[in-house]
């Protein structure tokens, strides 16, 4: 056996280009459908695990998928917004704990997530470095966000303007980084977390400016009428919240009317969850409440349907490739007919000669199969990390 | 070494048939077989080697009734007892010179490859002038070198019988002499029998005996109306 394997190896090594092509073909034939299946399964697990960990999501009427993607993965742009009053309403219902989310702004390409400290408790996010957000204008960074932004506690992050051509639009706010979170291998790693009020400041709903009662601002005062002071455009507005100007920041209007993108509702028990779901089923409501698990599963059903088409396509291509590989091997066998005759004439044993001439196919299939198995194992081992990176990018 | 009696062979397809009433070749004898193409010289070599089996008659090679052996027995017998040399060399292009010489020991459990065999292979290669090309692939050799490799392969198992089918047919005069010298030296030193098919009449004087297949036509042994050939001692 050792001698025959040696001869077989010499044959494959001598025809290394042909052998490499055949081995690559077999590897791809086996790996593509299997590896794709592993990747899709792992992607599904990644997506569903976060969805399953989020009981209920409430947002403005619209696409449940956009609501789920925006709130869970900070991914899709959500145009329809609800108000903070909905969070208050859920809290007041006594059925669930409300965690408001405002995911609209970005710092470079990273999402700025406006929320409350309850979010960190709910997701089990811990501060690895520095401390939690405590006052207006502070932010904590996800582990990967800190790396990408190249900053940490003591540094700053500036929110990105929504449009440089929109003079009335959102202006950048310089925020102080006070902490970096432990890595959670979730979309939270790439987020910049701020207090909900800081998010509203970014939107311009809250602002800080010179005190118009002070002499330094006298030049900006246009007129006074009772408690109302009118100012001109020369009034200095702050784009950074500091210890000195923090007290000047204020909000106009009721906070309950301020926008948020979603409310994560964490029911106190299963029954409360069912009641809460029922309360938002009416068509007259301007809001929707969804179970993210159901929404993501529907999305995955679509993905799996697409996957089955893709796999069918791959199998067809694989069959064609396999047929070509078999043809090449048969032609090779034909080309080796004279070699076989010589071996028989010399007195080679039937088994050794047969194995020798079939060795090319055997080695190609074994090596190709082994490579495919190795790639599948690698996909299984590192696929989830790659998918996480992909989902987080 | 070879005794043939009332041998009859016919290919399953076609009309060709070979009939050999009697033929004896002694141990240590060097024999050349000549005759027109298609007269059955190569077929007779195949029958002597047990590559083909006769329809009837006896053929004893090195004391063994080859016709009675089964397929496995004939292959084992051949690889141990007979060194075969072909006109087209039949080297394996993907093997080095050394691996080509060692080939019989790798393709049959009847022969055991060990360090002694390897040494002998290198020694044989050195003797025929290709000792410095052991690692070279066969397709990088000249025609004469290729045939010397093929001869080394045939001689490695120290066979008592060499069957050579036009071994010099593709060689220039210098290489012809060289290859024949190697075969004759081996036959002489090992008391081995050498049976060679050749069309080169200039070489015949080197052989102990020449069997001309045309003589047997004259004897009227061949049936008429078909390319049936008969040979006799």
HADDOCK unambig.tbl for C-alpha pairs under 7 A between the chains (distance, minus, plus):
assign (segid A and resid 3 and name CA) (segid B and resid 106 and name CA) 5.08 0.50 0.50
assign (segid A and resid 4 and name CA) (segid B and resid 106 and name CA) 6.45 0.50 0.50
assign (segid A and resid 4 and name CA) (segid B and resid 107 and name CA) 6.66 0.50 0.50
assign (segid A and resid 10 and name CA) (segid B and resid 94 and name CA) 6.40 0.50 0.50
assign (segid A and resid 10 and name CA) (segid B and resid 95 and name CA) 6.61 0.50 0.50
assign (segid A and resid 11 and name CA) (segid B and resid 94 and name CA) 5.54 0.50 0.50
assign (segid A and resid 14 and name CA) (segid B and resid 94 and name CA) 5.46 0.50 0.50
assign (segid A and resid 339 and name CA) (segid B and resid 92 and name CA) 6.99 0.50 0.50
assign (segid A and resid 342 and name CA) (segid B and resid 90 and name CA) 6.51 0.50 0.50
assign (segid A and resid 345 and name CA) (segid B and resid 51 and name CA) 6.16 0.50 0.50
assign (segid A and resid 346 and name CA) (segid B and resid 78 and name CA) 6.77 0.50 0.50
assign (segid A and resid 346 and name CA) (segid B and resid 79 and name CA) 5.89 0.50 0.50
assign (segid A and resid 346 and name CA) (segid B and resid 84 and name CA) 6.49 0.50 0.50
assign (segid A and resid 347 and name CA) (segid B and resid 75 and name CA) 4.25 0.50 0.50
assign (segid A and resid 347 and name CA) (segid B and resid 76 and name CA) 6.14 0.50 0.50
assign (segid A and resid 347 and name CA) (segid B and resid 78 and name CA) 5.43 0.50 0.50
assign (segid A and resid 347 and name CA) (segid B and resid 79 and name CA) 4.65 0.50 0.50
assign (segid A and resid 348 and name CA) (segid B and resid 75 and name CA) 6.52 0.50 0.50
assign (segid A and resid 348 and name CA) (segid B and resid 104 and name CA) 6.92 0.50 0.50
assign (segid A and resid 348 and name CA) (segid B and resid 107 and name CA) 4.78 0.50 0.50
assign (segid A and resid 348 and name CA) (segid B and resid 108 and name CA) 4.95 0.50 0.50
assign (segid A and resid 349 and name CA) (segid B and resid 75 and name CA) 6.66 0.50 0.50
assign (segid A and resid 349 and name CA) (segid B and resid 107 and name CA) 6.25 0.50 0.50
assign (segid A and resid 349 and name CA) (segid B and resid 108 and name CA) 5.05 0.50 0.50
assign (segid A and resid 352 and name CA) (segid B and resid 107 and name CA) 5.78 0.50 0.50
assign (segid A and resid 352 and name CA) (segid B and resid 108 and name CA) 6.93 0.50 0.50
assign (segid A and resid 353 and name CA) (segid B and resid 107 and name CA) 6.72 0.50 0.50
